[in-house]
Amino acid sequence: MNKKIIKKSIQNTPAFTAGDETLIREVLHPRNDGLSLGYSLAFATLEPGQASLPHVLRESSEVYVVQKGRGRAFIGEEVADAGPGDVIFIPSGARQYIENTGEERLEFWCIVSPPWSEEGEGLVE
């Protein structure tokens, strides 16, 4: 287990396009960082007019913390508008997606517990 401070910069964390079409930067992940964590932490962005694809996290719950921009989250049959400082909880197995409804980039943190895995995420209709 790592007993040192870990400091990372979002800008220096490699970005990739997740299966749901969101640009993701995995900032902290136990698999990648050798940490004893029960969650993963990612920074996600969507450009104006862009939306993630509907998907489920089969065995993980997720929390979005909106940092910048405006969005609308669709979780199961519910819809929630969100802006800076808003927190949205998404239960495991729920159909979910988020769209950028504003005129600037939507930036939000994703906390996933247990930690996110590509195998645990699936696209849905």
N, CA, C and O atoms as a Tinker XYZ file with bonds, in Angstrom:
   500  protein
     1  N      0.842000   -1.177000    0.000000    73     2
     2  CA     0.000000    0.000000    0.000000    64     1     3
     3  C      0.888000    1.242000    0.000000    63     2     4     5
     4  O      1.904000    1.285000    0.693000    81     3
     5  N      0.508000    2.225000   -0.761000    73     3     6
     6  CA     1.258000    3.472000   -0.863000    64     5     7
     7  C      1.003000    4.333000    0.359000    63     6     8     9
     8  O     -0.149000    4.553000    0.734000    81     7
     9  N      2.070000    4.826000    0.989000    73     7    10
    10  CA     1.923000    5.676000    2.170000    64     9    11
    11  C      2.452000    7.070000    1.917000    63    10    12    13
    12  O      2.721000    7.812000    2.862000    81    11
    13  N      2.606000    7.437000    0.658000    73    11    14
    14  CA     3.087000    8.763000    0.292000    64    13    15
    15  C      1.948000    9.573000   -0.310000    63    14    16    17
    16  O      0.960000    9.026000   -0.800000    81    15
    17  N      2.110000   10.875000   -0.260000    73    15    18
    18  CA     1.149000   11.754000   -0.917000    64    17    19
    19  C      1.238000   11.540000   -2.420000    63    18    20    21
    20  O      2.328000   11.460000   -2.986000    81    19
    21  N      0.093000   11.452000   -3.047000    73    19    22
    22  CA     0.036000   11.374000   -4.505000    64    21    23
    23  C     -0.637000   12.643000   -4.987000    63    22    24    25
    24  O     -1.754000   12.959000   -4.577000    81    23
    25  N      0.041000   13.364000   -5.851000    73    23    26
    26  CA    -0.505000   14.598000   -6.421000    64    25    27
    27  C     -0.469000   14.458000   -7.926000    63    26    28    29
    28  O      0.559000   14.116000   -8.511000    81    27
    29  N     -1.612000   14.729000   -8.550000    73    27    30
    30  CA    -1.698000   14.636000  -10.003000    64    29    31
    31  C     -2.330000   15.906000  -10.548000    63    30    32    33
    32  O     -3.086000   16.585000   -9.853000    81    31
    33  N     -2.019000   16.215000  -11.779000    73    31    34
    34  CA    -2.626000   17.331000  -12.490000    64    33    35
    35  C     -3.605000   16.769000  -13.515000    63    34    36    37
    36  O     -3.278000   15.833000  -14.245000    81    35
    37  N     -4.790000   17.334000  -13.565000    73    35    38
    38  CA    -5.767000   16.881000  -14.556000    64    37    39
    39  C     -5.183000   17.007000  -15.957000    63    38    40    41
    40  O     -5.331000   16.106000  -16.783000    81    39
    41  N     -4.519000   18.126000  -16.221000    73    39    42
    42  CA    -3.970000   18.375000  -17.553000    64    41    43
    43  C     -2.912000   17.354000  -17.951000    63    42    44    45
    44  O     -2.723000   17.094000  -19.140000    81    43
    45  N     -2.222000   16.772000  -16.978000    73    43    46
    46  CA    -1.173000   15.795000  -17.276000    64    45    47
    47  C     -1.662000   14.348000  -17.196000    63    46    48    49
    48  O     -0.885000   13.412000  -17.384000    81    47
    49  N     -2.941000   14.175000  -16.917000    73    47    50
    50  CA    -3.516000   12.836000  -16.863000    64    49    51
    51  C     -4.041000   12.490000  -18.252000    63    50    52    53
    52  O     -4.859000   13.233000  -18.796000    81    51
    53  N     -3.595000   11.388000  -18.837000    73    51    54
    54  CA    -4.021000   11.047000  -20.203000    64    53    55
    55  C     -5.541000   10.938000  -20.315000    63    54    56    57
    56  O     -6.209000   10.409000  -19.427000    81    55
    57  N     -6.063000   11.444000  -21.413000    73    55    58
    58  CA    -7.504000   11.385000  -21.674000    64    57    59
    59  C     -7.802000   10.251000  -22.644000    63    58    60    61
    60  O     -6.989000    9.927000  -23.510000    81    59
    61  N     -8.971000    9.656000  -22.487000    73    59    62
    62  CA    -9.438000    8.658000  -23.443000    64    61    63
    63  C    -10.950000    8.797000  -23.578000    63    62    64    65
    64  O    -11.622000    9.309000  -22.683000    81    63
    65  N    -11.462000    8.344000  -24.687000    73    63    66
    66  CA   -12.905000    8.369000  -24.897000    64    65    67
    67  C    -13.474000    7.054000  -24.387000    63    66    68    69
    68  O    -13.141000    5.979000  -24.884000    81    67
    69  N    -14.336000    7.162000  -23.387000    73    67    70
    70  CA   -14.948000    5.972000  -22.791000    64    69    71
    71  C    -15.984000    5.393000  -23.750000    63    70    72    73
    72  O    -16.344000    6.017000  -24.748000    81    71
    73  N    -16.450000    4.208000  -23.436000    73    71    74
    74  CA   -17.446000    3.550000  -24.270000    64    73    75
    75  C    -18.726000    4.354000  -24.428000    63    74    76    77
    76  O    -19.456000    4.181000  -25.404000    81    75
    77  N    -19.001000    5.239000  -23.463000    73    75    78
    78  CA   -20.213000    6.069000  -23.544000    64    77    79
    79  C    -19.973000    7.386000  -24.277000    63    78    80    81
    80  O    -20.848000    8.252000  -24.296000    81    79
    81  N    -18.779000    7.543000  -24.888000    73    79    82
    82  CA   -18.403000    8.715000  -25.692000    64    81    83
    83  C    -18.036000    9.949000  -24.868000    63    82    84    85
    84  O    -17.927000   11.044000  -25.421000    81    83
    85  N    -17.845000    9.794000  -23.563000    73    83    86
    86  CA   -17.403000   10.891000  -22.713000    64    85    87
    87  C    -15.879000   10.911000  -22.696000    63    86    88    89
    88  O    -15.247000    9.856000  -22.639000    81    87
    89  N    -15.281000   12.102000  -22.745000    73    87    90
    90  CA   -13.830000   12.220000  -22.618000    64    89    91
    91  C    -13.491000   12.116000  -21.134000    63    90    92    93
    92  O    -13.966000   12.912000  -20.323000    81    91
    93  N    -12.676000   11.140000  -20.789000    73    91    94
    94  CA   -12.395000   10.801000  -19.393000    64    93    95
    95  C    -10.902000   10.896000  -19.111000    63    94    96    97
    96  O    -10.067000   10.559000  -19.950000    81    95
    97  N    -10.594000   11.360000  -17.922000    73    95    98
    98  CA    -9.224000   11.311000  -17.393000    64    97    99
    99  C     -9.299000   10.574000  -16.057000    63    98   100   101
   100  O     -9.863000   11.088000  -15.091000    81    99
   101  N     -8.735000    9.385000  -16.005000    73    99   102
   102  CA    -8.730000    8.595000  -14.776000    64   101   103
   103  C     -7.680000    9.178000  -13.837000    63   102   104   105
   104  O     -6.494000    8.874000  -13.963000    81   103
   105  N     -8.107000   10.000000  -12.914000    73   103   106
   106  CA    -7.182000   10.714000  -12.036000    64   105   107
   107  C     -6.630000    9.790000  -10.956000    63   106   108   109
   108  O     -5.421000    9.760000  -10.726000    81   107
   109  N     -7.496000    9.046000  -10.298000    73   107   110
   110  CA    -7.063000    8.063000   -9.298000    64   109   111
   111  C     -7.828000    6.762000   -9.525000    63   110   112   113
   112  O     -9.057000    6.749000   -9.598000    81   111
   113  N     -7.082000    5.682000   -9.634000    73   111   114
   114  CA    -7.703000    4.368000   -9.785000    64   113   115
   115  C     -6.801000    3.362000   -9.092000    63   114   116   117
   116  O     -5.602000    3.319000   -9.367000    81   115
   117  N     -7.361000    2.539000   -8.186000    73   115   118
   118  CA    -6.519000    1.590000   -7.461000    64   117   119
   119  C     -5.695000    0.693000   -8.374000    63   118   120   121
   120  O     -4.556000    0.355000   -8.050000    81   119
   121  N     -6.259000    0.308000   -9.508000    73   119   122
   122  CA    -5.552000   -0.573000  -10.447000    64   121   123
   123  C     -4.330000    0.122000  -11.044000    63   122   124   125
   124  O     -3.281000   -0.499000  -11.217000    81   123
   125  N     -4.468000    1.407000  -11.358000    73   123   126
   126  CA    -3.385000    2.134000  -12.023000    64   125   127
   127  C     -2.378000    2.743000  -11.064000    63   126   128   129
   128  O     -1.214000    2.935000  -11.417000    81   127
   129  N     -2.821000    3.045000   -9.858000    73   127   130
   130  CA    -1.984000    3.808000   -8.936000    64   129   131
   131  C     -1.489000    3.018000   -7.735000    63   130   132   133
   132  O     -0.808000    3.575000   -6.874000    81   131
   133  N     -1.815000    1.733000   -7.657000    73   131   134
   134  CA    -1.359000    0.920000   -6.541000    64   133   135
   135  C     -1.905000    1.393000   -5.208000    63   134   136   137
   136  O     -1.218000    1.323000   -4.189000    81   135
   137  N     -3.138000    1.875000   -5.213000    73   135   138
   138  CA    -3.749000    2.415000   -4.003000    64   137   139
   139  C     -4.782000    1.450000   -3.439000    63   138   140   141
   140  O     -5.395000    0.671000   -4.169000    81   139
   141  N     -4.958000    1.520000   -2.146000    73   139   142
   142  CA    -6.005000    0.751000   -1.496000    64   141   143
   143  C     -7.234000    1.649000   -1.379000    63   142   144   145
   144  O     -7.475000    2.266000   -0.341000    81   143
   145  N     -8.003000    1.710000   -2.459000    73   143   146
   146  CA    -9.199000    2.551000   -2.521000    64   145   147
   147  C    -10.398000    1.695000   -2.893000    63   146   148   149
   148  O    -10.274000    0.730000   -3.646000    81   147
   149  N    -11.543000    2.049000   -2.368000    73   147   150
   150  CA   -12.768000    1.364000   -2.732000    64   149   151
   151  C    -13.520000    2.073000   -3.844000    63   150   152   153
   152  O    -14.680000    1.762000   -4.114000    81   151
   153  N    -12.858000    3.027000   -4.488000    73   151   154
   154  CA   -13.492000    3.812000   -5.552000    64   153   155
   155  C    -12.445000    4.259000   -6.555000    63   154   156   157
   156  O    -11.243000    4.147000   -6.315000    81   155
   157  N    -12.923000    4.768000   -7.685000    73   155   158
   158  CA   -12.050000    5.431000   -8.655000    64   157   159
   159  C    -12.558000    6.853000   -8.830000    63   158   160   161
   160  O    -13.733000    7.139000   -8.602000    81   159
   161  N    -11.658000    7.738000   -9.240000    73   159   162
   162  CA   -11.982000    9.152000   -9.424000    64   161   163
   163  C    -11.550000    9.567000  -10.819000    63   162   164   165
   164  O    -10.379000    9.449000  -11.179000    81   163
   165  N    -12.504000   10.055000  -11.600000    73   163   166
   166  CA   -12.212000   10.483000  -12.968000    64   165   167
   167  C    -12.765000   11.881000  -13.195000    63   166   168   169
   168  O    -13.702000   12.314000  -12.523000    81   167
   169  N    -12.167000   12.578000  -14.153000    73   167   170
   170  CA   -12.612000   13.903000  -14.573000    64   169   171
   171  C    -13.163000   13.750000  -15.980000    63   170   172   173
   172  O    -12.465000   13.270000  -16.873000    81   171
   173  N    -14.412000   14.157000  -16.182000    73   171   174
   174  CA   -15.086000   13.947000  -17.464000    64   173   175
   175  C    -15.488000   15.276000  -18.084000    63   174   176   177
   176  O    -15.779000   16.241000  -17.377000    81   175
   177  N    -15.502000   15.316000  -19.422000    73   175   178
   178  CA   -15.942000   16.520000  -20.126000    64   177   179
   179  C    -16.835000   16.148000  -21.305000    63   178   180   181
   180  O    -16.667000   15.112000  -21.948000    81   179
   181  N    -17.785000   17.035000  -21.558000    73   179   182
   182  CA   -18.643000   16.955000  -22.739000    64   181   183
   183  C    -18.726000   18.354000  -23.331000    63   182   184   185
   184  O    -18.930000   19.329000  -22.608000    81   183
   185  N    -18.569000   18.451000  -24.627000    73   183   186
   186  CA   -18.657000   19.742000  -25.309000    64   185   187
   187  C    -20.127000   20.156000  -25.456000    63   186   188   189
   188  O    -21.015000   19.311000  -25.338000    81   187
   189  N    -20.396000   21.442000  -25.710000    73   187   190
   190  CA   -21.781000   21.898000  -25.877000    64   189   191
   191  C    -22.532000   21.053000  -26.911000    63   190   192   193
   192  O    -22.028000   20.780000  -28.001000    81   191
   193  N    -23.745000   20.649000  -26.540000    73   191   194
   194  CA   -24.571000   19.840000  -27.429000    64   193   195
   195  C    -24.256000   18.356000  -27.415000    63   194   196   197
   196  O    -25.006000   17.564000  -27.985000    81   195
   197  N    -23.169000   17.963000  -26.779000    73   195   198
   198  CA   -22.762000   16.559000  -26.740000    64   197   199
   199  C    -23.442000   15.853000  -25.569000    63   198   200   201
   200  O    -23.733000   16.469000  -24.544000    81   199
   201  N    -23.688000   14.566000  -25.734000    73   199   202
   202  CA   -24.258000   13.739000  -24.668000    64   201   203
   203  C    -23.521000   12.415000  -24.623000    63   202   204   205
   204  O    -23.048000   11.916000  -25.644000    81   203
   205  N    -23.430000   11.854000  -23.430000    73   203   206
   206  CA   -22.887000   10.505000  -23.335000    64   205   207
   207  C    -23.937000    9.537000  -23.869000    63   206   208   209
   208  O    -25.118000    9.876000  -23.951000    81   207
   209  N    -23.508000    8.349000  -24.226000    73   207   210
   210  CA   -24.440000    7.324000  -24.685000    64   209   211
   211  C    -25.089000    6.659000  -23.476000    63   210   212   213
   212  O    -24.447000    6.521000  -22.435000    81   211
   213  N    -26.344000    6.247000  -23.593000    73   211   214
   214  CA   -26.982000    5.540000  -22.486000    64   213   215
   215  C    -26.184000    4.281000  -22.131000    63   214   216   217
   216  O    -25.793000    3.501000  -23.000000    81   215
   217  N    -25.958000    4.112000  -20.834000    73   215   218
   218  CA   -25.159000    2.986000  -20.373000    64   217   219
   219  C    -25.536000    2.632000  -18.940000    63   218   220   221
   220  O    -26.273000    3.363000  -18.278000    81   219
   221  N    -25.022000    1.509000  -18.478000    73   219   222
   222  CA   -25.189000    1.091000  -17.089000    64   221   223
   223  C    -23.828000    0.702000  -16.529000    63   222   224   225
   224  O    -22.958000    0.207000  -17.245000    81   223
   225  N    -23.669000    0.936000  -15.251000    73   223   226
   226  CA   -22.561000    0.358000  -14.496000    64   225   227
   227  C    -23.189000   -0.786000  -13.714000    63   226   228   229
   228  O    -23.951000   -0.565000  -12.774000    81   227
   229  N    -22.864000   -1.995000  -14.108000    73   227   230
   230  CA   -23.570000   -3.175000  -13.609000    64   229   231
   231  C    -23.445000   -3.373000  -12.103000    63   230   232   233
   232  O    -24.418000   -3.740000  -11.443000    81   231
   233  N    -22.258000   -3.135000  -11.554000    73   231   234
   234  CA   -22.036000   -3.433000  -10.137000    64   233   235
   235  C    -21.497000   -2.248000   -9.355000    63   234   236   237
   236  O    -21.105000   -2.402000   -8.198000    81   235
   237  N    -21.469000   -1.076000   -9.959000    73   235   238
   238  CA   -20.912000    0.105000   -9.293000    64   237   239
   239  C    -21.934000    1.228000   -9.233000    63   238   240   241
   240  O    -22.717000    1.427000  -10.162000    81   239
   241  N    -21.914000    1.954000   -8.129000    73   239   242
   242  CA   -22.657000    3.205000   -8.015000    64   241   243
   243  C    -21.736000    4.323000   -8.470000    63   242   244   245
   244  O    -20.514000    4.173000   -8.467000    81   243
   245  N    -22.332000    5.449000   -8.863000    73   243   246
   246  CA   -21.531000    6.566000   -9.355000    64   245   247
   247  C    -22.066000    7.867000   -8.780000    63   246   248   249
   248  O    -23.266000    8.017000   -8.553000    81   247
   249  N    -21.164000    8.796000   -8.551000    73   247   250
   250  CA   -21.524000   10.145000   -8.124000    64   249   251
   251  C    -20.894000   11.115000   -9.102000    63   250   252   253
   252  O    -19.696000   11.042000   -9.373000    81   251
   253  N    -21.708000   12.034000   -9.639000    73   251   254
   254  CA   -21.202000   13.137000  -10.457000    64   253   255
   255  C    -21.131000   14.372000   -9.574000    63   254   256   257
   256  O    -22.055000   14.655000   -8.811000    81   255
   257  N    -20.030000   15.104000   -9.681000    73   255   258
   258  CA   -19.896000   16.409000   -9.042000    64   257   259
   259  C    -19.589000   17.397000  -10.159000    63   258   260   261
   260  O    -18.499000   17.377000  -10.731000    81   259
   261  N    -20.551000   18.259000  -10.468000    73   259   262
   262  CA   -20.389000   19.190000  -11.586000    64   261   263
   263  C    -19.486000   20.340000  -11.160000    63   262   264   265
   264  O    -19.714000   20.994000  -10.142000    81   263
   265  N    -18.460000   20.567000  -11.966000    73   263   266
   266  CA   -17.502000   21.637000  -11.686000    64   265   267
   267  C    -17.778000   22.876000  -12.535000    63   266   268   269
   268  O    -17.655000   24.004000  -12.059000    81   267
   269  N    -18.153000   22.656000  -13.802000    73   267   270
   270  CA   -18.328000   23.775000  -14.725000    64   269   271
   271  C    -19.363000   23.397000  -15.779000    63   270   272   273
   272  O    -19.447000   22.241000  -16.193000    81   271
   273  N    -20.145000   24.378000  -16.207000    73   271   274
   274  CA   -21.116000   24.147000  -17.264000    64   273   275
   275  C    -22.471000   23.742000  -16.723000    63   274   276   277
   276  O    -22.701000   23.724000  -15.514000    81   275
   277  N    -23.367000   23.416000  -17.651000    73   275   278
   278  CA   -24.727000   23.012000  -17.305000    64   277   279
   279  C    -25.033000   21.708000  -18.023000    63   278   280   281
   280  O    -24.644000   21.507000  -19.174000    81   279
   281  N    -25.733000   20.833000  -17.327000    73   279   282
   282  CA   -26.072000   19.560000  -17.925000    64   281   283
   283  C    -27.405000   19.041000  -17.449000    63   282   284   285
   284  O    -28.033000   19.600000  -16.550000    81   283
   285  N    -27.820000   17.966000  -18.068000    73   283   286
   286  CA   -29.050000   17.279000  -17.682000    64   285   287
   287  C    -28.717000   15.795000  -17.610000    63   286   288   289
   288  O    -28.274000   15.191000  -18.588000    81   287
   289  N    -28.942000   15.217000  -16.423000    73   287   290
   290  CA   -28.669000   13.799000  -16.208000    64   289   291
   291  C    -29.966000   13.009000  -16.305000    63   290   292   293
   292  O    -30.987000   13.391000  -15.732000    81   291
   293  N    -29.913000   11.910000  -17.032000    73   291   294
   294  CA   -31.044000   11.004000  -17.187000    64   293   295
   295  C    -30.665000    9.710000  -16.471000    63   294   296   297
   296  O    -29.731000    9.016000  -16.872000    81   295
   297  N    -31.404000    9.396000  -15.404000    73   295   298
   298  CA   -31.091000    8.229000  -14.585000    64   297   299
   299  C    -32.374000    7.424000  -14.411000    63   298   300   301
   300  O    -33.312000    7.868000  -13.750000    81   299
   301  N    -32.404000    6.248000  -15.005000    73   299   302
   302  CA   -33.648000    5.482000  -15.005000    64   301   303
   303  C    -34.725000    6.304000  -15.685000    63   302   304   305
   304  O    -34.551000    6.732000  -16.826000    81   303
   305  N    -35.835000    6.530000  -15.002000    73   303   306
   306  CA   -36.943000    7.328000  -15.535000    64   305   307
   307  C    -36.887000    8.781000  -15.060000    63   306   308   309
   308  O    -37.785000    9.564000  -15.370000    81   307
   309  N    -35.849000    9.147000  -14.316000    73   307   310
   310  CA   -35.757000   10.488000  -13.744000    64   309   311
   311  C    -34.792000   11.374000  -14.525000    63   310   312   313
   312  O    -33.877000   10.892000  -15.193000    81   311
   313  N    -35.023000   12.685000  -14.423000    73   311   314
   314  CA   -34.181000   13.677000  -15.085000    64   313   315
   315  C    -33.805000   14.728000  -14.050000    63   314   316   317
   316  O    -34.647000   15.163000  -13.264000    81   315
   317  N    -32.534000   15.134000  -14.051000    73   315   318
   318  CA   -32.072000   16.168000  -13.125000    64   317   319
   319  C    -31.174000   17.150000  -13.859000    63   318   320   321
   320  O    -30.183000   16.758000  -14.475000    81   319
   321  N    -31.527000   18.437000  -13.790000    73   319   322
   322  CA   -30.654000   19.480000  -14.319000    64   321   323
   323  C    -29.557000   19.742000  -13.305000    63   322   324   325
   324  O    -29.791000   19.663000  -12.099000    81   323
   325  N    -28.365000   20.053000  -13.785000    73   323   326
   326  CA   -27.234000   20.232000  -12.880000    64   325   327
   327  C    -26.315000   21.331000  -13.368000    63   326   328   329
   328  O    -26.163000   21.558000  -14.568000    81   327
   329  N    -25.702000   22.010000  -12.402000    73   327   330
   330  CA   -24.728000   23.046000  -12.687000    64   329   331
   331  C    -23.622000   22.997000  -11.651000    63   330   332   333
   332  O    -23.592000   22.088000  -10.821000    81   331
   333  N    -22.717000   23.957000  -11.687000    73   331   334
   334  CA   -21.568000   23.950000  -10.783000    64   333   335
   335  C    -21.972000   23.768000   -9.317000    63   334   336   337
   336  O    -22.850000   24.460000   -8.801000    81   335
   337  N    -21.304000   22.819000   -8.671000    73   335   338
   338  CA   -21.554000   22.536000   -7.266000    64   337   339
   339  C    -22.623000   21.494000   -7.013000    63   338   340   341
   340  O    -22.805000   21.068000   -5.872000    81   339
   341  N    -23.338000   21.070000   -8.048000    73   339   342
   342  CA   -24.376000   20.054000   -7.867000    64   341   343
   343  C    -23.766000   18.658000   -7.846000    63   342   344   345
   344  O    -22.780000   18.376000   -8.527000    81   343
   345  N    -24.382000   17.795000   -7.046000    73   343   346
   346  CA   -23.941000   16.410000   -6.883000    64   345   347
   347  C    -25.109000   15.500000   -7.254000    63   346   348   349
   348  O    -26.234000   15.710000   -6.799000    81   347
   349  N    -24.842000   14.497000   -8.074000    73   347   350
   350  CA   -25.878000   13.567000   -8.523000    64   349   351
   351  C    -25.422000   12.144000   -8.207000    63   350   352   353
   352  O    -24.326000   11.737000   -8.593000    81   351
   353  N    -26.271000   11.392000   -7.502000    73   351   354
   354  CA   -25.987000    9.990000   -7.195000    64   353   355
   355  C    -26.691000    9.104000   -8.216000    63   354   356   357
   356  O    -27.857000    9.320000   -8.545000    81   355
   357  N    -25.964000    8.102000   -8.713000    73   355   358
   358  CA   -26.505000    7.154000   -9.689000    64   357   359
   359  C    -26.335000    5.741000   -9.122000    63   358   360   361
   360  O    -25.206000    5.276000   -8.971000    81   359
   361  N    -27.432000    5.052000   -8.806000    73   359   362
   362  CA   -27.302000    3.710000   -8.240000    64   361   363
   363  C    -26.790000    2.698000   -9.266000    63   362   364   365
   364  O    -26.957000    2.877000  -10.472000    81   363
   365  N    -26.170000    1.643000   -8.768000    73   363   366
   366  CA   -25.661000    0.608000   -9.669000    64   365   367
   367  C    -26.813000    0.002000  -10.461000    63   366   368   369
   368  O    -27.921000   -0.163000   -9.950000    81   367
   369  N    -26.530000   -0.325000  -11.711000    73   367   370
   370  CA   -27.515000   -0.947000  -12.578000    64   369   371
   371  C    -28.507000    0.005000  -13.217000    63   370   372   373
   372  O    -29.336000   -0.422000  -14.021000    81   371
   373  N    -28.443000    1.295000  -12.877000    73   371   374
   374  CA   -29.392000    2.256000  -13.443000    64   373   375
   375  C    -28.952000    2.678000  -14.846000    63   374   376   377
   376  O    -27.772000    2.933000  -15.088000    81   375
   377  N    -29.910000    2.748000  -15.758000    73   375   378
   378  CA   -29.635000    3.301000  -17.091000    64   377   379
   379  C    -29.349000    4.781000  -16.896000    63   378   380   381
   380  O    -30.102000    5.486000  -16.224000    81   379
   381  N    -28.252000    5.248000  -17.491000    73   379   382
   382  CA   -27.854000    6.633000  -17.268000    64   381   383
   383  C    -27.183000    7.237000  -18.488000    63   382   384   385
   384  O    -26.542000    6.546000  -19.280000    81   383
   385  N    -27.348000    8.543000  -18.617000    73   383   386
   386  CA   -26.537000    9.340000  -19.533000    64   385   387
   387  C    -26.682000   10.792000  -19.133000    63   386   388   389
   388  O    -27.604000   11.158000  -18.404000    81   387
   389  N    -25.771000   11.615000  -19.610000    73   387   390
   390  CA   -25.790000   13.037000  -19.286000    64   389   391
   391  C    -25.532000   13.819000  -20.564000    63   390   392   393
   392  O    -24.735000   13.411000  -21.409000    81   391
   393  N    -26.222000   14.955000  -20.692000    73   391   394
   394  CA   -26.014000   15.797000  -21.867000    64   393   395
   395  C    -25.617000   17.194000  -21.424000    63   394   396   397
   396  O    -26.044000   17.681000  -20.378000    81   395
   397  N    -24.794000   17.822000  -22.241000    73   395   398
   398  CA   -24.390000   19.205000  -22.011000    64   397   399
   399  C    -25.480000   20.091000  -22.599000    63   398   400   401
   400  O    -25.703000   20.089000  -23.810000    81   399
   401  N    -26.162000   20.852000  -21.737000    73   399   402
   402  CA   -27.249000   21.720000  -22.184000    64   401   403
   403  C    -26.828000   23.183000  -22.248000    63   402   404   405
   404  O    -27.635000   24.053000  -22.576000    81   403
   405  N    -25.570000   23.449000  -21.934000    73   403   406
   406  CA   -25.096000   24.828000  -21.896000    64   405   407
   407  C    -24.300000   25.218000  -23.128000    63   406   408   409
   408  O    -24.246000   24.493000  -24.121000    81   407
   409  N    -23.686000   26.386000  -23.027000    73   407   410
   410  CA   -22.898000   26.924000  -24.140000    64   409   411
   411  C    -21.397000   26.809000  -23.905000    63   410   412   413
   412  O    -20.601000   27.260000  -24.728000    81   411
   413  N    -21.011000   26.208000  -22.784000    73   411   414
   414  CA   -19.594000   25.977000  -22.509000    64   413   415
   415  C    -19.397000   24.500000  -22.191000    63   414   416   417
   416  O    -20.361000   23.757000  -22.006000    81   415
   417  N    -18.154000   24.094000  -22.132000    73   415   418
   418  CA   -17.827000   22.703000  -21.825000    64   417   419
   419  C    -18.415000   22.315000  -20.465000    63   418   420   421
   420  O    -18.330000   23.079000  -19.503000    81   419
   421  N    -19.006000   21.132000  -20.397000    73   419   422
   422  CA   -19.477000   20.564000  -19.139000    64   421   423
   423  C    -18.329000   19.760000  -18.547000    63   422   424   425
   424  O    -17.820000   18.833000  -19.178000    81   423
   425  N    -17.924000   20.118000  -17.332000    73   423   426
   426  CA   -16.844000   19.417000  -16.636000    64   425   427
   427  C    -17.405000   18.855000  -15.338000    63   426   428   429
   428  O    -18.048000   19.567000  -14.568000    81   427
   429  N    -17.155000   17.571000  -15.104000    73   427   430
   430  CA   -17.662000   16.963000  -13.882000    64   429   431
   431  C    -16.755000   15.824000  -13.431000    63   430   432   433
   432  O    -16.098000   15.158000  -14.231000    81   431
   433  N    -16.747000   15.631000  -12.122000    73   431   434
   434  CA   -15.988000   14.543000  -11.510000    64   433   435
   435  C    -16.895000   13.325000  -11.411000    63   434   436   437
   436  O    -18.098000   13.448000  -11.180000    81   435
   437  N    -16.304000   12.149000  -11.590000    73   435   438
   438  CA   -17.027000   10.882000  -11.484000    64   437   439
   439  C    -16.354000   10.040000  -10.404000    63   438   440   441
   440  O    -15.185000    9.674000  -10.519000    81   439
   441  N    -17.104000    9.747000   -9.370000    73   439   442
   442  CA   -16.612000    8.881000   -8.297000    64   441   443
   443  C    -17.380000    7.571000   -8.431000    63   442   444   445
   444  O    -18.606000    7.552000   -8.327000    81   443
   445  N    -16.661000    6.483000   -8.659000    73   443   446
   446  CA   -17.296000    5.194000   -8.933000    64   445   447
   447  C    -16.839000    4.182000   -7.886000    63   446   448   449
   448  O    -15.643000    3.992000   -7.665000    81   447
   449  N    -17.830000    3.526000   -7.236000    73   447   450
   450  CA   -17.529000    2.541000   -6.200000    64   449   451
   451  C    -18.429000    1.322000   -6.382000    63   450   452   453
   452  O    -19.647000    1.468000   -6.483000    81   451
   453  N    -17.846000    0.113000   -6.426000    73   451   454
   454  CA   -16.427000   -0.196000   -6.560000    64   453   455
   455  C    -15.841000    0.470000   -7.805000    63   454   456   457
   456  O    -16.578000    0.926000   -8.679000    81   455
   457  N    -14.508000    0.523000   -7.878000    73   455   458
   458  CA   -13.844000    1.256000   -8.957000    64   457   459
   459  C    -14.339000    0.870000  -10.351000    63   458   460   461
   460  O    -14.668000   -0.285000  -10.625000    81   459
   461  N    -14.379000    1.882000  -11.219000    73   459   462
   462  CA   -14.816000    1.694000  -12.603000    64   461   463
   463  C    -13.960000    0.649000  -13.306000    63   462   464   465
   464  O    -12.750000    0.565000  -13.094000    81   463
   465  N    -14.621000   -0.146000  -14.150000    73   463   466
   466  CA   -13.907000   -1.059000  -15.045000    64   465   467
   467  C    -14.655000   -1.085000  -16.367000    63   466   468   469
   468  O    -15.880000   -0.964000  -16.406000    81   467
   469  N    -13.918000   -1.241000  -17.429000    73   467   470
   470  CA   -14.526000   -1.306000  -18.756000    64   469   471
   471  C    -15.491000   -2.487000  -18.846000    63   470   472   473
   472  O    -16.541000   -2.400000  -19.482000    81   471
   473  N    -15.117000   -3.594000  -18.198000    73   471   474
   474  CA   -15.954000   -4.788000  -18.227000    64   473   475
   475  C    -17.269000   -4.578000  -17.484000    63   474   476   477
   476  O    -18.271000   -5.216000  -17.806000    81   475
   477  N    -17.274000   -3.693000  -16.497000    73   475   478
   478  CA   -18.468000   -3.457000  -15.689000    64   477   479
   479  C    -19.429000   -2.443000  -16.272000    63   478   480   481
   480  O    -20.486000   -2.183000  -15.698000    81   479
   481  N    -19.068000   -1.864000  -17.420000    73   479   482
   482  CA   -19.909000   -0.858000  -18.063000    64   481   483
   483  C    -20.469000   -1.427000  -19.356000    63   482   484   485
   484  O    -19.762000   -2.108000  -20.099000    81   483
   485  N    -21.729000   -1.149000  -19.622000    73   483   486
   486  CA   -22.330000   -1.622000  -20.860000    64   485   487
   487  C    -23.269000   -0.596000  -21.451000    63   486   488   489
   488  O    -24.000000    0.079000  -20.727000    81   487
   489  N    -23.250000   -0.478000  -22.774000    73   487   490
   490  CA   -24.172000    0.424000  -23.463000    64   489   491
   491  C    -25.555000   -0.215000  -23.511000    63   490   492   493
   492  O    -25.683000   -1.436000  -23.601000    81   491
   493  N    -26.593000    0.627000  -23.450000    73   491   494
   494  CA   -27.971000    0.152000  -23.509000    64   493   495
   495  C    -28.768000    1.032000  -24.464000    63   494   496   497
   496  O    -28.315000    2.110000  -24.849000    81   495
   497  N    -29.940000    0.577000  -24.838000    73   495   498
   498  CA   -30.836000    1.362000  -25.711000    64   497   499
   499  C    -31.468000    2.492000  -24.942000    63   498   500
   500  O    -32.249000    3.260000  -25.504000    81   499
